[in-house]
């Protein structure tokens, strides 16, 4: 990796590489969080918790459109939240994952993903306010927190 930044001391290339790897992992985790939120809100996680199935079967169980289920399952598979068996085109969520992502109790961590989704919605408004030194809107109605 070539870095052409002005500096008074040489860059530690290993630290640069490690930080870049860490940042990419953070981005990947953020996307996974959004997919967990989507799967939780739509009932896909609950459908997976009842047992393995194809994207069509899981879509039918959750009452969803198969194309969108397949896209979400692809992301959850890439993140190792669910597994995919190519010969049978079947997705499954390990019981250990289901305990942490489904159910009515406090062990269900999936609802926590909503906080990230909700915060992400405000990034553009905060960036605009920061550039204008204006107050940040407190609601989607555009009301300002500045009095």
VOMIFI-781871 format. One line per 4 residues: number of its first residue (from 1); their letters; for each residue x, y, z of C-alpha. Coordinates in pm, 1 decimal. Example, Ala and Ser with C-alpha at 12.3 -4.5 7.8 and 13.67 -1.06 7.14 Angstrom:
REM VOMIFI-781871
1 = AS = 1230.0:-450.0:780.0 ~ 1367.0:-106.0:714.0
//
This chain:
REM VOMIFI-781871
1 = XXXX = 0.0:0.0:0.0 ~ 138.0:337.1:-98.5 ~ 63.8:630.5:128.6 ~ 159.8:977.0:8.9
5 = XXXX = 72.6:1186.1:312.4 ~ 289.3:1465.4:449.5 ~ 446.6:1349.9:772.5 ~ 737.5:1433.0:996.1
9 = XXXX = 805.7:1064.8:1056.8 ~ 774.7:758.7:836.4 ~ 445.2:572.9:846.5 ~ 430.1:231.0:1003.1
13 = XXXX = 288.2:35.3:707.4 ~ 180.2:-252.7:932.4 ~ -26.8:-15.2:1146.1 ~ -180.3:137.0:833.1
17 = XXXX = -276.0:-208.6:704.5 ~ -413.9:-315.0:1043.7 ~ -621.3:0.2:1078.0 ~ -758.8:-37.1:724.1
21 = XXXX = -854.3:-396.5:807.7 ~ -1023.5:-282.7:1129.1 ~ -1218.4:-9.7:948.2 ~ -1339.5:-256.3:684.6
25 = XXXX = -1448.8:-495.9:961.0 ~ -1641.5:-210.6:1122.2 ~ -1817.7:-133.5:792.5 ~ -1902.0:-501.7:746.4
29 = XXXX = -2037.8:-523.7:1099.7 ~ -2253.1:-216.8:1036.4 ~ -2405.5:-373.8:726.5 ~ -2465.1:-696.5:917.3
33 = XXXX = -2640.6:-499.6:1190.1 ~ -2875.6:-345.9:932.7 ~ -2951.0:-689.9:785.7 ~ -3022.3:-832.4:1132.5
37 = XXXX = -3261.2:-542.8:1193.0 ~ -3433.1:-605.8:859.8 ~ -3461.9:-978.9:925.0 ~ -3595.3:-915.3:1274.6
41 = XXXX = -3855.4:-658.4:1168.4 ~ -3982.9:-875.6:884.1 ~ -4004.1:-1199.7:1082.3 ~ -3732.7:-1370.7:878.8
45 = XXXX = -3527.9:-1451.5:1189.8 ~ -3831.1:-1617.7:1348.8 ~ -3890.2:-1815.2:1028.5 ~ -3528.8:-1932.1:1034.4
49 = XXXX = -3555.8:-2028.0:1402.1 ~ -3834.3:-2274.4:1321.7 ~ -3600.0:-2476.6:1102.1 ~ -3401.9:-2486.0:778.6
53 = XXXX = -3556.5:-2396.6:446.0 ~ -3498.8:-2269.3:97.2 ~ -3542.8:-1899.0:34.1 ~ -3886.7:-1977.3:-107.4
57 = XXXX = -3988.7:-2180.4:197.9 ~ -3858.7:-1915.7:437.9 ~ -4035.1:-1640.0:243.5 ~ -4361.5:-1834.6:264.4
61 = XXXX = -4314.3:-1895.2:639.2 ~ -4255.1:-1525.5:702.3 ~ -4510.5:-1399.1:448.8 ~ -4242.8:-1214.7:250.9
65 = XXXX = -4130.7:-1176.2:-109.5 ~ -3874.3:-1443.3:-198.3 ~ -3638.1:-1211.7:-388.0 ~ -3588.4:-986.0:-86.4
69 = XXXX = -3559.0:-1283.2:147.1 ~ -3287.7:-1429.8:-77.3 ~ -3091.7:-1100.8:-73.3 ~ -3112.4:-1073.1:305.1
73 = XXXX = -3017.8:-1438.3:348.4 ~ -2714.5:-1383.3:126.5 ~ -2594.1:-1103.5:352.2 ~ -2665.2:-1302.4:669.5
77 = XXXX = -2483.0:-1601.5:523.1 ~ -2178.9:-1390.8:433.6 ~ -2174.9:-1272.2:795.8 ~ -2206.2:-1630.0:927.3
81 = XXXX = -2534.6:-1550.5:1101.2 ~ -2695.7:-1830.1:899.4 ~ -2548.0:-2118.8:703.2 ~ -2619.8:-2224.7:346.6
85 = XXXX = -2613.5:-2577.5:205.8 ~ -2559.3:-2541.2:-170.7 ~ -2663.7:-2895.8:-274.8 ~ -3008.1:-2848.6:-116.7
89 = XXXX = -3022.0:-2466.2:-150.8 ~ -3118.5:-2461.8:217.4 ~ -3050.9:-2194.5:476.8 ~ -3033.0:-2268.2:848.0
93 = XXXX = -2973.0:-2069.5:1164.4 ~ -2783.6:-2255.0:1437.5 ~ -2978.4:-2290.5:1761.7 ~ -2706.5:-2092.2:1940.9
97 = XXXX = -2769.2:-1799.8:1705.3 ~ -3147.0:-1831.8:1731.9 ~ -3125.5:-1797.0:2110.9 ~ -2950.0:-1462.0:2064.9
101 = XXXX = -3165.9:-1331.5:1777.7 ~ -3521.7:-1449.8:1840.1 ~ -3776.9:-1492.0:2114.4 ~ -3952.9:-1264.7:2359.0
105 = XXXX = -3688.5:-1259.7:2633.0 ~ -3389.1:-1051.1:2720.4 ~ -3156.0:-1294.4:2543.0 ~ -3289.3:-1166.9:2208.6
109 = XXXX = -3031.3:-912.3:2096.0 ~ -3185.1:-847.3:1751.8 ~ -3397.0:-549.0:1864.8 ~ -3075.5:-369.2:1962.1
113 = XXXX = -2995.9:-345.4:1589.8 ~ -3277.4:-91.8:1555.7 ~ -3074.6:166.0:1745.1 ~ -2810.8:160.9:1471.3
117 = XXXX = -3073.9:183.4:1198.1 ~ -3241.1:475.9:1371.4 ~ -2914.3:659.1:1430.1 ~ -2806.3:603.5:1069.1
121 = XXXX = -3120.9:785.0:955.9 ~ -2992.2:1106.2:1117.9 ~ -2637.1:1112.2:979.9 ~ -2724.5:1327.7:676.2
125 = XXXX = -2908.6:1584.6:886.3 ~ -2627.6:1611.0:1138.0 ~ -2372.1:1646.7:857.1 ~ -2578.2:1925.8:696.5
129 = XXXX = -2619.0:2101.8:1031.8 ~ -2247.4:2068.3:1104.0 ~ -2156.3:2229.4:773.3 ~ -2390.8:2521.2:839.3
133 = XXXX = -2322.0:2551.3:1213.0 ~ -2694.8:2509.2:1258.1 ~ -2897.0:2318.8:1514.4 ~ -2965.3:1954.4:1443.6
137 = XXXX = -3326.6:1863.1:1377.4 ~ -3468.6:1659.3:1665.5 ~ -3746.5:1500.8:1464.5 ~ -3807.2:1407.5:1106.4
141 = XXXX = -4046.3:1703.9:1102.2 ~ -3739.1:1924.5:1091.7 ~ -3786.5:2094.2:1430.8 ~ -3460.0:2215.0:1571.8
145 = XXX = -3312.5:2137.2:1911.3 ~ -3177.8:2494.6:1929.6 ~ -3408.7:2732.7:2118.7
//
